[in-house]
């Protein structure tokens, strides 16, 4: 009897698998969705942050409480609050994440960007590829919780934004992400004691 001829993977399937396996590759492919008018200039620190985020999302013990300190404008918020949650849902759509920030506008911006990625034709293509390999990974955004700030999926995962100091008891999040808990300008204002108290409030 004639054997089955192996089918070669298409370029789109190869790209989808690479994006699934690597957060850094996911960022490279999804960049144009978030920043269509700006070129992505990759630097070594982005690889380090992506690796640390992957380890944290895998649940590695040394990375469960991850602190990332880099200068403003070096893609910390984009990696942590925009790309990483969308990437994690490719293989773990049940994950529930709560994002806290000192600025509601920034929280809304990053949540909208994550949603833009998830609803993009590119991301949906990656999801379709993953579903063809593992049907258990099939999911979509939930119709009854599909806002730009707070949204959920049909596998009970969610992404919600709250202000620093908001009550979060009962939210049942798997992960809590705190992005820029204090405005950089406020950190150095006032006496040493006032600065110390501000830092203690968000510690």
PEHUZI-V108955 format. One record per pair of residues at least 4 apart in sequence whose ideal C-beta (glycine too) atoms are under 8 Angstrom apart, sorted by the first residue. I is the first residue (numbers start at 1). J is the second residue. Records with the same first field share a line. If there is no record, write none. Layout:
I: J ; J
This chain:
9: 13 ; 14 ; 17
10: 14
11: 15
12: 16 ; 125 ; 129
13: 17 ; 129
14: 18
15: 19 ; 29
16: 20 ; 125 ; 126 ; 129 ; 130
17: 21 ; 129
18: 22 ; 25 ; 29
19: 25 ; 26 ; 29 ; 30 ; 87 ; 90 ; 126
20: 26 ; 90 ; 91 ; 126 ; 129 ; 130
21: 25
22: 26 ; 50 ; 54
23: 27 ; 50 ; 53 ; 54 ; 79 ; 83 ; 84 ; 87
24: 28 ; 46 ; 47 ; 50 ; 51
25: 29
26: 30 ; 83 ; 86 ; 87 ; 90
27: 31 ; 40 ; 46 ; 50 ; 78 ; 79 ; 83 ; 87
28: 40 ; 42
29: 122
30: 34 ; 83 ; 86 ; 117 ; 120 ; 122 ; 123
31: 35 ; 40
32: 36
33: 116 ; 117 ; 120 ; 122 ; 123
34: 78 ; 82 ; 83 ; 113 ; 116 ; 117
35: 40
42: 46 ; 47
43: 74
44: 48
45: 49 ; 70 ; 74
46: 50 ; 75 ; 79
47: 51
48: 52
49: 53 ; 68 ; 70 ; 75 ; 76 ; 79 ; 80
50: 54 ; 79
51: 55
52: 56 ; 63 ; 66 ; 68
53: 57 ; 66 ; 79 ; 80 ; 84
54: 58
55: 60 ; 62 ; 63
56: 60 ; 63 ; 64 ; 66
57: 84 ; 88 ; 92 ; 95
58: 63
59: 64
60: 64
68: 76 ; 80
70: 74 ; 76
72: 184
75: 79
76: 80 ; 179
77: 81 ; 82 ; 106 ; 110 ; 179 ; 180
78: 82 ; 83 ; 110 ; 113
79: 83 ; 84
80: 84 ; 177 ; 179
81: 85 ; 99 ; 110 ; 111 ; 114 ; 177 ; 179
82: 86 ; 110 ; 113 ; 114 ; 117
83: 87 ; 114 ; 117
84: 88
85: 89 ; 95 ; 97 ; 114 ; 159
86: 90 ; 114 ; 117 ; 118 ; 123
88: 92 ; 95 ; 97
89: 93 ; 95 ; 118 ; 139 ; 153 ; 157
90: 126 ; 127 ; 130 ; 137
91: 130 ; 137
92: 157
93: 137 ; 139 ; 153 ; 155 ; 157
94: 155 ; 156 ; 157
95: 157 ; 174 ; 175
96: 156 ; 157 ; 158 ; 171 ; 172 ; 173 ; 174 ; 175
97: 157 ; 158 ; 159 ; 160 ; 173 ; 174 ; 175 ; 176 ; 177
98: 160 ; 162 ; 168 ; 171 ; 173 ; 175 ; 176 ; 177
99: 107 ; 110 ; 111 ; 159 ; 160 ; 161 ; 162 ; 177 ; 179
100: 107 ; 161 ; 162 ; 163 ; 164 ; 166 ; 168 ; 176 ; 177 ; 178 ; 179 ; 181
101: 106 ; 107 ; 110 ; 161 ; 163 ; 164 ; 178 ; 179 ; 180 ; 181
102: 106 ; 163 ; 164 ; 180 ; 181 ; 182 ; 183
103: 107 ; 180 ; 183
104: 108 ; 161 ; 163
105: 109
106: 110 ; 179 ; 180
107: 111 ; 149 ; 161 ; 162 ; 163 ; 179
108: 112 ; 148 ; 149 ; 161
109: 113
110: 114 ; 161 ; 179
111: 115 ; 148 ; 149 ; 150 ; 151 ; 159 ; 161
112: 116 ; 148 ; 149
113: 117
114: 118 ; 159
115: 119 ; 141 ; 148 ; 151
116: 120
117: 123
118: 123 ; 141
119: 123 ; 124 ; 141
120: 124
121: 125
122: 126
123: 127
124: 128
125: 129
126: 130
127: 131 ; 137 ; 138 ; 139
128: 132
129: 133
130: 134 ; 137
131: 135 ; 137 ; 138
133: 137
139: 153 ; 154 ; 155 ; 157
140: 153 ; 154
141: 146 ; 151 ; 152 ; 153 ; 154
142: 146 ; 151 ; 152 ; 153 ; 154
145: 150 ; 151 ; 152 ; 158
146: 151 ; 152
147: 151
149: 160 ; 161
150: 158 ; 159 ; 160 ; 161
151: 158 ; 159
152: 156 ; 157 ; 158 ; 159
153: 157 ; 158
158: 173
160: 171 ; 173
162: 166 ; 168
164: 178 ; 181 ; 202
168: 173 ; 176
178: 202
180: 184
181: 202
182: 186 ; 187 ; 198 ; 199 ; 202
183: 187
185: 189
186: 198
187: 195 ; 198 ; 199
188: 195
189: 194 ; 195
190: 194 ; 195
191: 195
192: 196
193: 197
194: 198
195: 199
196: 200
197: 201
198: 202
199: 203
